[in-house]
Amino acid sequence: MTNERGPLTMKKDGTMATTDSQYSVTREQTKENLYINAQGNVAIEKLYLNVQGKVGSLEAPNLERKLNEALDKKPDLLVLDMSLVNFLSSGGIRVLLNTYKKALSAGKKFRIAHPSENVINVLGMVALDEMLLEG
């Protein structure tokens, strides 16, 4: 696997790293089949996470834990790619809203990028699309 910075190698802890020590990519599959990818740089101006699958009440706590871990790194902008999310429940919406509020209170930003049609519809129904969607 490669990226714009060179070949990626898998480390024992599951972290994918390049020859550039300031850049890493991680991928985790939870028991709920929620896939979470993260990538960023040492300065952490932007931190990108990718979630895929169902974000229901069973998956929401794990997503919240991962988003909180990402916020703990204090990125200026935390971006969650939801292009491969096929279901978003009220529990998932709560996690997204709490993450937005935590980022805002820390003077940071949280946005959802590339939302799936399901995510767009659900966030639109609860009038959170303009607040959370990147664009």
C-alpha positions as CSV (number, residue, x, y, z in Angstrom):
1,M,0.0,0.0,0.0
2,T,1.3,3.5,-0.8
3,N,0.3,7.1,-0.4
4,E,1.6,10.4,-1.6
5,R,4.4,10.2,1.0
6,G,5.6,6.7,0.0
7,P,5.0,3.1,0.9
8,L,2.9,2.3,4.0
9,T,4.0,-0.5,6.3
10,M,2.0,-2.3,9.0
11,K,3.4,-2.1,12.5
12,K,2.7,-4.6,15.3
13,D,0.2,-2.3,16.9
14,G,-1.9,-2.1,13.7
15,T,-0.6,1.4,12.8
16,M,0.2,1.9,9.2
17,A,3.3,4.2,8.8
18,T,5.3,5.7,6.0
19,T,8.9,6.5,5.7
20,D,7.9,10.0,6.7
21,S,7.7,9.7,10.5
22,Q,5.3,12.6,10.8
23,Y,2.4,10.8,9.1
24,S,0.5,7.7,10.1
25,V,-2.7,5.9,9.2
26,T,-4.6,3.6,11.5
27,R,-7.4,1.2,10.8
28,E,-9.5,-0.7,13.4
29,Q,-12.4,-3.0,12.9
30,T,-14.6,-3.3,16.0
31,K,-16.6,-6.2,17.0
32,E,-19.7,-4.4,15.7
33,N,-18.1,-4.2,12.2
34,L,-17.6,-0.5,12.5
35,Y,-14.5,0.4,10.6
36,I,-12.6,3.5,11.8
37,N,-9.6,4.9,9.9
38,A,-7.6,7.9,11.1
39,Q,-4.8,9.8,9.5
40,G,-3.1,13.0,10.4
41,N,0.3,14.7,10.9
42,V,2.3,15.7,13.9
43,A,1.1,19.3,13.9
44,I,-2.5,17.9,13.7
45,E,-4.0,20.8,12.0
46,K,-6.5,18.4,10.5
47,L,-7.4,14.9,11.6
48,Y,-9.5,12.7,9.4
49,L,-11.5,9.7,10.5
50,N,-13.4,7.3,8.3
51,V,-16.3,5.3,9.6
52,Q,-18.1,2.6,7.7
53,G,-21.1,0.4,8.2
54,K,-23.9,0.8,10.7
55,V,-23.8,3.6,13.4
56,G,-26.6,2.4,15.7
57,S,-27.0,2.3,19.4
58,L,-24.6,-0.6,19.7
59,E,-21.9,1.0,17.7
60,A,-22.3,4.6,19.0
61,P,-20.3,4.1,22.2
62,N,-17.2,2.9,20.3
63,L,-17.5,5.7,17.7
64,E,-17.8,8.2,20.6
65,R,-14.7,6.8,22.2
66,K,-12.7,7.1,19.0
67,L,-13.9,10.6,18.4
68,N,-13.0,11.6,21.9
69,E,-9.5,10.1,21.4
70,A,-9.2,12.1,18.3
71,L,-10.3,15.3,20.0
72,D,-7.8,14.6,22.8
73,K,-5.1,15.1,20.1
74,K,-6.4,18.7,19.8
75,P,-6.6,19.0,16.0
76,D,-7.7,22.3,14.7
77,L,-10.2,20.4,12.5
78,L,-11.6,16.9,13.0
79,V,-13.2,15.5,9.9
80,L,-15.3,12.4,9.9
81,D,-15.8,10.7,6.5
82,M,-19.2,9.0,6.5
83,S,-19.4,8.0,2.9
84,L,-19.7,4.3,3.7
85,V,-22.2,4.6,6.5
86,N,-25.4,2.8,5.6
87,F,-27.4,3.5,8.8
88,L,-27.4,6.3,11.4
89,S,-29.6,6.1,14.5
90,S,-30.4,8.6,17.1
91,G,-27.5,7.2,19.2
92,G,-25.2,8.0,16.4
93,I,-26.7,11.5,16.0
94,R,-26.1,12.1,19.7
95,V,-22.4,11.2,19.3
96,L,-22.0,13.5,16.4
97,L,-23.7,16.4,18.2
98,N,-21.7,15.8,21.4
99,T,-18.4,15.7,19.3
100,Y,-19.4,19.0,17.6
101,K,-20.1,20.6,21.0
102,K,-16.8,19.4,22.5
103,A,-14.8,20.6,19.6
104,L,-16.6,24.0,19.6
105,S,-16.0,24.4,23.4
106,A,-12.3,23.7,22.8
107,G,-12.1,26.3,20.0
108,K,-11.8,23.6,17.3
109,K,-14.0,22.5,14.4
110,F,-15.8,19.2,13.7
111,R,-17.2,18.4,10.3
112,I,-18.7,15.4,8.4
113,A,-17.3,14.9,4.9
114,H,-18.7,12.9,2.1
115,P,-21.9,11.8,3.8
116,S,-23.8,8.9,2.4
117,E,-27.3,9.5,1.2
118,N,-28.7,7.9,4.4
119,V,-26.5,10.2,6.5
120,I,-27.7,13.3,4.5
121,N,-31.3,12.3,4.9
122,V,-31.1,11.6,8.6
123,L,-29.2,14.8,9.5
124,G,-31.6,16.8,7.3
125,M,-34.6,15.4,9.1
126,V,-33.2,16.7,12.4
127,A,-31.9,19.9,11.0
128,L,-28.2,19.2,11.7
129,D,-27.1,19.0,8.1
130,E,-26.0,22.7,7.8
131,M,-24.2,22.6,11.1
132,L,-22.3,19.3,10.7
133,L,-21.8,18.8,7.0
134,E,-18.6,20.0,5.4
135,G,-19.1,22.1,2.4
